[in-house]
C-alpha cells in the first residue's frame, strides 16, 4: 500500500513538473476555489462575491470598473456580483456628486462585519496553505504572484 501511495505521489509530481506556468496557475486557481467555497459556505456567498466585498472593504469609493480590473473579473460579471451584494445589504452604490454617471461602491455596516468574520476563517485557510510549502516559500510565492498581477495589469497581453 505504501509503495502505491509513493508511486502515485511521484507520478503526480512528474505530471505537474511538465506543465507550463499558465496551466499550473489555472489548476491552482481551481483548487483554491474549492478550498474557498468550503471556507465561505456559511456566509451564503461565493468566493467571487467574497472577493468583491473584500476589495470594496479594502478600498471603498471606487467605481465597479476599477474593482473588476483589480480582481480580473469582466464588467458584466462584476455587475452581477455587486447587484447581489447590494440586494443582500452588504454593499451600497452611491452616485458621484461631480459626475452623475459614476457610481462608487461602499461596504455597509453589515458587509464590513461579514468581512471581519470571514477574515478569521480565511486566515485559517492561509495558515493551512502556508503549511503545505517549506518555510518562507509561501511568502516568496505571494510576492511573485503580486509582481505577476501588477505586471499583467500594467501591460495586459493582446
C-alpha positions in Angstrom: 0.0 0.0 0.0 2.8 2.4 0.9 4.5 1.7 -2.4 1.3 2.5 -4.3 1.0 5.8 -2.5 4.6 6.8 -3.1 4.3 5.8 -6.8 1.2 7.9 -7.2 2.8 10.8 -5.5 5.8 10.5 -7.8 3.6 10.3 -10.9 1.7 13.3 -9.7 4.9 15.3 -9.2 6.1 14.2 -12.6 2.9 15.3 -14.2 2.9 18.8 -12.7 6.6 19.3 -13.4 6.0 19.1 -17.1 3.2 21.8 -17.1 3.9 25.4 -18.1 3.1 28.3 -15.7 -0.3 29.2 -17.2 -1.6 25.7 -16.7 -0.2 25.4 -13.2 -1.8 28.8 -12.2 -5.1 27.6 -13.7 -5.1 24.3 -11.8 -4.0 26.0 -8.6 -6.8 28.6 -9.1 -9.4 25.8 -9.4 -8.0 24.1 -6.3 -8.1 27.3 -4.4 -11.6 28.0 -5.5 -12.7 24.6 -3.9 -11.0 25.5 -0.7 -12.5 28.9 -0.6 -16.0 27.6 -1.4 -15.8 25.4 1.8 -14.5 28.2 4.0 -17.1 30.8 3.0 -20.1 28.5 2.6 -21.7 29.6 5.8 -21.9 33.1 4.6 -24.1 32.2 1.7 -21.7 33.9 -0.7 -19.4 32.5 -3.4 -15.7 33.1 -3.2 -16.0 35.6 -6.0 -18.6 37.6 -4.1 -16.4 37.5 -1.0 -13.5 38.8 -3.1 -15.7 41.7 -4.4 -16.8 42.5 -0.9 -13.3 42.3 0.5 -11.9 44.6 -2.3 -14.6 47.2 -1.6 -13.9 47.0 2.1 -10.2 47.5 1.5 -10.6 50.3 -1.0 -14.1 51.9 -0.7 -15.4 54.5 -3.0 -14.3 53.4 -6.5 -16.4 52.5 -9.5 -17.2 49.0 -10.5 -14.7 49.1 -13.4 -11.8 49.7 -11.0 -12.7 46.7 -8.8 -13.4 44.5 -11.8 -10.0 45.3 -13.3 -8.2 44.7 -10.0 -9.9 41.3 -9.4 -9.7 40.2 -13.0 -13.5 39.9 -13.5 -15.2 41.2 -16.6 -17.5 44.2 -16.0 -20.8 42.4 -16.6 -20.0 39.6 -14.2 -18.7 42.1 -11.6 -22.0 44.0 -12.0 -24.0 40.8 -11.2 -21.9 40.2 -8.1 -22.3 43.8 -7.0 -26.0 43.7 -7.5 -26.3 40.5 -5.4 -24.2 42.1 -2.6 -26.4 45.2 -2.8 -29.6 43.1 -2.6 -28.1 41.4 0.5 -27.4 44.9 2.0 -23.7 44.2 2.1 -22.7 46.9 -0.4 -24.2 50.2 -1.3 -23.9 52.2 -4.5 -23.6 55.9 -4.4 -23.6 58.3 -7.4 -20.8 60.8 -7.7 -21.8 64.4 -7.0 -19.5 65.6 -9.7 -20.4 63.1 -12.4 -23.8 61.5 -12.1 -22.7 58.7 -14.5 -20.2 57.4 -12.0 -21.3 55.1 -9.2 -19.0 54.3 -6.3 -19.2 51.2 -4.1 -19.1 51.2 -0.3 -19.5 48.4 2.2 -22.5 48.6 4.5 -22.0 48.1 8.2 -23.4 44.6 7.7 -20.9 44.0 4.8 -18.0 45.3 6.9 -19.0 43.0 9.8 -19.2 40.0 7.4 -15.7 40.7 6.1 -14.3 40.8 9.6 -15.9 37.4 10.4 -14.7 35.9 7.1 -11.2 37.1 7.6 -11.0 34.8 10.6 -11.8 31.7 8.6 -9.7 32.8 5.6 -6.7 33.4 7.9 -7.1 29.7 9.0 -7.2 28.7 5.3 -4.0 30.7 4.7 -2.2 29.1 7.6 -3.1 25.6 6.2 -1.9 26.6 2.7 1.3 28.0 4.1 1.9 24.7 5.9 1.9 22.9 2.5 5.1 24.6 1.5 8.6 24.8 3.0 9.1 27.7 5.4 9.4 31.0 3.5 8.2 29.6 0.2 4.6 30.8 0.7 5.8 34.4 1.2 8.0 34.1 -1.9 5.1 32.7 -3.9 2.8 35.6 -2.7 5.5 38.1 -3.7 5.9 36.6 -7.2 2.1 36.4 -7.7 1.8 40.1 -6.7 4.5 41.0 -9.2 2.9 38.9 -11.9 -0.5 40.5 -11.2 0.8 44.1 -11.2 2.8 43.5 -14.4 -0.2 42.0 -16.1 -2.4 45.0 -15.2 0.3 47.4 -16.4 0.6 45.7 -19.7 -2.0 43.0 -20.4 -1.4 40.7 -23.4 -3.4 41.4 -26.5 
